[in-house]
Amino acid sequence: MYFLVALFMALLGGVLWFFFKDRKGLHLDFLAIIFGAAAAMWLIDCIFSAASGEAFVSFEAEDGWISLWTVLGGIFLWLILSFIVNNAKKVEKVETK
């Protein structure tokens, strides 16, 4: 389930970036990359789970918590990166004046 949630968030981030790419301050490209990387990581985990004889995608109760932490962690990382990049641009503008 966590793979499907990460894949959905990657697609959502990509769509948001596509429609709002003129708003560079949002850094939605970071959001799409973060969740794309998470989806790739969980895809590899699903492949290894299937190779060891388990289900490719499982829908257990603990998977919901993993999905929630993946989404919250991705959004938190995106907010931190956006804050750092936006403030770095402000510092460059102040230093050049």
Helices and strands as residue ranges (DSSP letters): H 2-19, G 24-26, H 28-51, H 61-96
